[in-house]
């Protein structure tokens, strides 16, 4: 039987990865072109300008609509962001909105938790199933013909910029100015998908693995305050505290002063104080994480091993009568080896940041565990009508 990794490899579109690899290899051509000061300045300028376009454009504007702007500046942001060769504006926004809908679940397009670090960093981009954009997720953007044109001609901005770099500073301008800055923008951006879900601190319970990472925040003009972002996604500002440097927001604020953009969204005070009540989806995700720290299979086997005779038979009969509501039966009993709610609360306090929704998370997690344990005991109850309980207990050991 072939391994899961082999099957996953079948989905990687190797031909489409060739240009990506060639861009990296092209950076080594510097040994022939040399490094000029003009090319270094060009590299630094293009990194800053294009990173800003990705951060402020692709992410905060097109994906989250964190501010408003004119149609002309919208197009300009899209063109400059697309010159990074990170696929089209519609593709980028569609995939990012999908990510937030399913962040760090099995449906996430680039979760390190489920797909591994390397896949979340870069591999997912070349996965066949992610080749096309679901334009229904970006219907608000796809109505603009200039954005759909960019979607069809996704490499045109990058090709034009490469030609301009060559015209300005020759081969060194192309290699150092364009290729080096492109690779730097690639991996700084990709680190938000990978490293910012692995390393850093958490201020908010978000139901996923998002982290605040000050080093990434400096490299990406503010995107490294990723846990903040997942706590309030529509904010144009991601550095919530005064000391959390967010260069992209400072740039957006300056643009708002001259009227280029307006209606910048910022987090409300209750979010800044971490006093917002979490939504049902986040509570459910956090509860699933908490419940996963307890082993329902082991608990079910321990309960069966500890109970015998009439007590076990009575439990089995009650579970058989309740059908899919086995958790309700367990909640009404004082069974051995079943963790208490206090144990759940202690584990939750160790796992999560401060939140006023902690009791909701604990209660939901306890329900999930009871249902899972009950589901493992209920099939035994059905079988007990045909076999002695002692045989069933032995069979589960």
N, C-alpha and C positions, 0 to 999 in steps of 0.2 A: 504494500500500500504506500502511495506517495505521501510525503509529509505535507502538513498544512503550509509550511513555508514554500514548498515547491509549487503548490497550487497558487499561492499568493503571487509567486514570481511569474506565473503564466499571465497574470493580469497587467503586468508592467509593459507599457508600450515602449520597448527599447528604441525603435527608430525615432520617436519623438524626443527621447532623451539625448540623442546625439548632438543637437545644437547646444544644449545645456552643457554637455561635457566639453564641446569644442570651445565654448566661451571661456571655460576654466583653463583649458590647455593654451588658448590664445594668450592668456596673461603671461605665460612663460616666454613669449616672443620678445619680452623686454630685453633679453640677453643680446638680441640683434638690433633692436630699435634704440636702446639706451633710454635714459630717463632725463627729460628736460624739465626745467623749472616751470615752464608754461604748461606742460602736461600734468605736473603735480598739482598746480593750482586748478587746472581743469578738472582733475579727478576729485579734489576736495569740494569744489563748487558743485559738480554734478551729483556727488553723494548727498550733500545737504539739500539741494533743490529737489532732487528726485525722491529722497527719503521723505521730505516734507509733503510732496505730492502724493506719495503712497499713504502716509499717515493721515494727512488732512483730507486728501481726496478719496482714494480707494476706500479707506477705513471709516473715518469719522463722518465724511459727507455721503458718499455713495452707499455705503453699507448701513449706516446708522442715522443718516439725516440729522446730524447734530447741530447743523446751522443751515441758513438759507443763503443763496447767492444768485447771481444773474445766470442766464443761459450761456452767455459768452464765457464767464469765468468758470462755470461748470465744465464746459468743453475744454478750456485751457487746462484745468486740473486733470481731466481725463487723459489728454494728450501727453502731458508731462509724466504722469504716473505710468502710462502705458509704454513710455520710452524705456522703462526698466525691464521690459520683456518678461513681465509677470502675468502674461495672458491679458485678456481684454478686461475692460472696466465692468462689463456685465457679468463675465465669468467670475471675476474676483468677488464682486459684491454678492452674487448668488451663492457661491460656496461659503462665504463668510457668514451670511445670514443662516445658512443651513447649520454651520458650526455652532452658532449660538443657540439654535433651537435644540440641538442634541449634544451640547458640550460634554465631552468625556464620557458619553455613552457609546454603545457599540455602533450607533448610527452616525457618530461624529466622523467627519472626513479625515481628520488628522489628530487623533487622540494618542498621546504617548502611552496612556494607561492600557489601551486595547491593541494598538498597532505597533508599539515599539518606538524608540526615540528616532531612529534613522528614517523610518517611514513617515513619522509625523513631521520631521524636519524638511524632507524633500521628496521622499519616495511617492507619497500620495499624489503629487502633481502629475506623475506619469502613469498612474493607474488608469486602466482603460475605462473603468466605470465613472471616472471623474473628468473624462475628456470633454464632455458637453456640459453646457450651463443650463440649468432649469430656469428659463426666462420667466416662468410664472412667479418665481420668488422676487423678481426685479421688474415687475410690470410697470412700476412707477418710473423706472429709468428707461425701459425698452420703448417707451412711447416717443422718445426723442430720436429722430432719424440720424442725427450726427453721432449719437452714441451707438446705435446699431451698425452704422458704417464702420466705426472704430472696432466694434466687435468682429466684424467680418475681416477687417484689415489689421489684425492685432499687432503685426510686426512692423507696420509702416512707420510709426513714430520712432521706434528703436533704430531702424535702418537709416532714417533721415538724420537722427542725432549722431550716429556713427560716422556718417559722411561729413557732417559739420565738424566733428572732432578732428577728422583727418585733414579737412581744409584749414583748420585753425593751427594745428600743431603737428601735422605730418603723421608718420607712423607711430611716433611716441604718443601723440595725442589720441590716436585710435586705440593703442594698446593700454597705455597708462590712464589716459583720460576717460575713455569709454569703457573698455573691458574691465579694468580694475574697479572702477566705481560701480559698474553693473554687478560684479560678483560680491562686492561689499554690501550693496543694497540687498541683493538676494539673501545672503545669510543673516544679515541683521533682521530682516523681515521674517525669515523662516524661524529664527530663534523664538519669536513670540508664540508660534504654534507649538514648538517643542520645548525649549528650555523654560519658558515662562509658565509651563504647566508641570514643571518638575522641580525647579529650584527657586527659592524665595520665601517670602512671608505672606501670611493671610491675615487680613483685617476683617474680612466679611465672609459669612457663610454664603456660598454661591451654588452649592450642589455640584461643583466640579473641582478640578485641580488647579485652577488659575492662581498665580502667585504674583506678588509685587517684587520686582527685582530692580534695584537702583542702577546697577551697571547696564542692564538692558535698556533702562529708561534713558540713560545718557546716550547710548549708541543709536537709539531709535527715536530720539526727539520726544520722548515721553510715553511711548507705547509699553515700556516695561512696568508701568503701574497697572498691571494686567488684572489683578484681583479687584482693584478699584473699578476698572472698566466693566468687569463681569457683574459687579454689584449694581451698576447704573450705566447701562450700555449706551444710552443716547446722549451722554454728556460730551461736549466738545473739549472739556477739561478732564484729563485722567489723573493728573497729580492733585489729589484732593487736599492735601496739607500744604502749607506755605513752603515747606522745605522739600517737597517732592517736585523736582525740576521737570517741567513739561514744556520744552522749547516749541513744540508744534502749537500748543495752546497760546503761547506768547505771540507767535506769528499770526495766528488767527485773530487774536485780540487786536493786534496792530492793524490788520486788514479791516477789522470792523470799525476802527476809528476813522478810516478814510472812505467808508461806505462800500467797500468791495464785497463784504459779506455782512450778514446781520442775523439777529435772532439766535445767538449762540446759546445753546442749552447747557445748563450747569446742574449739578446734583442738588436736590433740596436739603435743607438743614437737617431733617430727620435722618437722611442718609449719611451726611457728614458726621453726625453724632452717633451713627450706627444704631439708630433706634427705629428703623423701618421694620415693619412686619413682613416676613418673607412670603412670597407667593406659593401657591399649592405645589407647583412644579418643582421649585427649589426645595421645599420641605420634603417632598417625596424622594427626590434624588439624595438629599442628605440622609434621610431615614434609611434608604437602601444601603448607603455606605456604612451607617451605624449597625444595621442588622447583620451585615456581612461579617462583622467581627465575632459573631456568635455562630456556632456550628449546629444547624438544625438537625442534621443527620445524627450527630453524636448525642444531642439532647434527646431525640426520639428514642434512640437505642437504650440510653441510660434509663429513661422512664419505663420502658418495657422491661428492662432487666430488673428494676427495683420493684415493680408491681407484679403481683401474681394472684392466682386464684380468682375469687369473686370480684376483687377490686379491678383487676385488669379486664375481666369479662364485662363488667359494668361500663368501664370507660370505652371499650370497643363498641358496645351496643349503642352508647350515646353518640359516638362519632359516626357510626354507620347511619343513624337516623338523621343527623344534621346535614349530610351531604357535603356541600362546599363551605359550610359554616363551622368547620372543625375548630377554628381559632376561637370562636365565641365560647365553645365548651371549655377549652383549656383555660381561658381567661377567668372562668368562674370557679376553677379548682385550685387547690394548693398542691401542685405536683412536685415531686422531688426532682432535683437537677434542672429545674426551669429557672433561668436567671430572673432576679427581681427587677422591678422598675428602677430601684435605686442603683443597681449595677449598670443599667442602661444609662442612667443620668450621669454617673461617674465617668463612664466611657465617652459619652457625648462631650462632657466638659474637657476631657483630655484631647479629643479629636478636633473640635470646632472652635472657631473664634467666637467672641461674645455676640450673642443675638437674643433678642426678646422672644424669638420663636423657638427657643431650645426645647421647651416643654412639648410643643407641637411635634417637633422632630422625634423626641423620645417616645411619645405616645404612638406615633405612626410606625416607628421602627419596632416597637413592642408588638403592635398589631401584625406587622409583616413576619416577625419571627414566630409568633403563635400560629399564624396561618400556615407557615412553612412546616413547622413541627407537626401541626394537625394533619397536613396533607400527607406526611410520611406515616402517621399513625392510622389514618383513615383507611388506606388500602388493606392494612393488616386486619382492621376490624371486619372488612368484607370477607377476607380469607378465613377469619376465625370461625365463621359459620361452617367451614368445611374441615378445619384442622384444629387440634388442641392448641391452646395459647402457648404452652410450654415449647411446642415445636416451632411456633412462629418466633418466639423470643430467641431460640437457639439459631434459627435461620438468619437473623439479622446481626448476629455477633460476628 
